[in-house]
Amino acid sequence: MKLYRFSYSPYARKVELLLELLGRPHELVDVSYSDRSELARVTGGYIYVPVLVSDGEVTVESRRICERLLAEDPAHTLTPSPFEGPIWAYSDFCDGPLEDVTFRIASPFVRDRWSDPGDRALYTLVKERKFGAGCVDQWQRDREQLLERARGLLSASSSTLEQVPFLFGHAPTLADAALYGNLVALRDADETLLTALGRAFGPYMARLEAAARARLAR
């Protein structure tokens, strides 16, 4: 099983943690930002991440990958009944409104981390074609306001995680994998960003990663 990813992609990191929580061994393939030839060959022309290849079957888009993986989990450990609805709804919240803020916070760090000038220029171009010239610099200037928006979106989650280990109680679910994808992208960009969101999230990430390691080791 192979997971093609960008390491900073919250969608790819969500799938990566989901695989670990399911105890599914896998190989990570970090895709070159400016040369996606291998990914195009594998998918028949699709060049976005994440992409999962398992037993010769190629699955694209993070939600479809999650649906496939969870359908193969007969115990439904990560979408336990009767909470399937709210768990999926929280996951979609993370992939939508939350990611819309967190990727803006992380983007200036991601851009500045590219060692290859071509990758850095292409990354900036892709963002500016969608969000307008100078958008990444603007997000850098607006960091505090964006962090405030993220804290508002996560305030209820923070309160929950101060009372229970995971979002839906004492065991991780798909909802935790989706939140993790956003949080780890921020932490990898700059560890202080995670601290800025609230005191609950650092210990929460440690619990999640420990649970994932334990399940993958079984």
N, C-alpha and C positions, 0 to 999 in steps of 0.2 A: 504494500500500500504506500502510495506517495502523495504528499500534499505539497502542491506548488504554491508559493507564497511570496509576498513582500513582508519582511519582518515587522514593518511598522503598520501593516494593515490590520485594523481591529477585526475585520471580518475573517481574515485568515487566522488571527490569533484566537478568535472564538472557536473556530473549527479545530485548531490544534489542541486547545484545552479539552474540547469535547471528546476528541479521540483518546486523550489521556484518561479522562474520567470514565470512559467506556472500556479502558484497558486494551485499546487497540494499538499494537505496535505499528509504527509508520516511519517513513523516511521523509525528512523535510528537504525540499528543493527550493533554494532561494533564487528567484528569477531575476535576471539582469534587467534593470529598468529600461535600458535603451536597446537591448537585444533580446527579444522574446521569441526567437526562432524555435527553440526547443518546445516552448509552450504552444506555439502555433502548430507545430508538427503533431504534438500529442492530441490537441483538441480539434484539429482540422481547421484552424484559423482563428479561434477564440484566444484573446491575449490578455484577459483580465484574471485577477486572482481573487479568491482561492480557487484552485482546481484540485479535485481528488481523483486519483486513479487507483482502482481496486479491482483485482481479478480481471483486468483488461477493460473494465467499464470506466468511462470518463464522466464525472459529474461536475458541473460548473455552477457558480453562484452559491453563496454561503447558506442561504435558507434552504435551497434544494439539497445541498450536501447534508445539512443538519436533519432534514426530513428523512433522507435515505438512511443515515446512520441510526437515527432513533427508531426507524421502522425495523431495524435489525436487532434491536434490544428487546428481547421477549419479556424481560422483567420490568420494562419501562422505568428504570431506576432514575432517569434524568427528566422524565415527565410523569411523575407519579399521579395516579388518580386520587382525588377528583380535581386536581389543580392543573390539568393540562392547558385549559384555556388561559388562566392568568399567567402561567409560565411562558407560553408562546407569546402572549400579549406583551409581557415585560421584555422578552427577547426582541420583539419588533420595535418596541420603544427604544431599546439600546441601538438597534441598527438604523433607526430613523432620527427622531428629535435629538437624542443624546449625541450620536455620532456627528450630527451636523454642527454641533458646538465643539466637541473634543478634537475633531480633525483640524479645525481652524486654530485651536490652541497649539497643536503639535506641529502643524505644517512648517512654520518658520524654522523649527529645530531640525526637522527632516531635511528641508532644503539645504540648510547650512552644513549638514553632516555629509552630503555627497562629496566624495573625494574626486570624482571625475567631473570636470566642468561641463561636459556634454550632458551627463545625467542631471546635474543641477539645473542646467538651462532648460532641459526638456521637462523636468518636474515643474519648474516655474511656469513654463509655457502652457502645460496642461491645465494647471490651476487658473491661469489668467484667461485662457480661452473660455472657461466656464464662468468665472466669477469676476472678471474684469482686470484691467491692467493695474499692477501694484497691489493686488489683493493680499499676497503673502506678507508684504511689508505692513499693510494696514492691520492684518491680524496680529502681527507682532506688536504694533502700537496699542492695539485694543485688548491685549492679553488679560488685563485685570478685569475688564468688563465681561470678557468671555468666560473667565473663571467664575465670576459671580453668577453668570447664567447657568454654568454647569453645576455650581453648588445648589442653585435653586432647583434644578431638575433632579438632583440626587439627594435632596434634604430628607425626603421620606425614607429612601434606601439607607442613608446613613443612620437614621434613627432605628431602623429595623436591625441593622448590623451591630448596633451597640447592645442589642438585647438577645440576638440569636446568632449562631456562627455563620449561617448562610441565608440567602434571601427568603427561602421558603422553609426555614427551620434548621434541622440539625444535619442535613445532608445536602450536598451540592446538586443543582439541577441545570438544565439548559439556560435558565435565567442567569445563573452565576457565570456560565461560560460567556454569555453575551456581554455582561457587564465587565467581566475580566478583559475581554478584547479591547474595550475602550480604555480601561484603566492601565493596562500594560503598555498600550501605545503611548500614553502620557508619561508613564514611569520611564520607559525606554528613551523618550525624548529628553526628559529632565526629571530626576527624582523629586525635585521640590514641587512639581506640579501635582503629584499625588497627595503630598502633604497639604497642599493648598486647598484641596477639595474637602478635607475633613479628616479627623483623627481616626475614624473607624476603618478607613480604606487600606492603610498599610498592613495592620494585623489581619484583615480580611483576605488580602492577597496572599499573605503567608499561609493562612489556613487552606486556601484553595489550592495552592501549589503543592502543599504537603499532601492533601487528599489525592491530587492527580498523580503524584509520584507513587503513592501507596497503591493505587488501583492499577497503574501501569506495571508495577512490580509483581503483581499477583500471578 
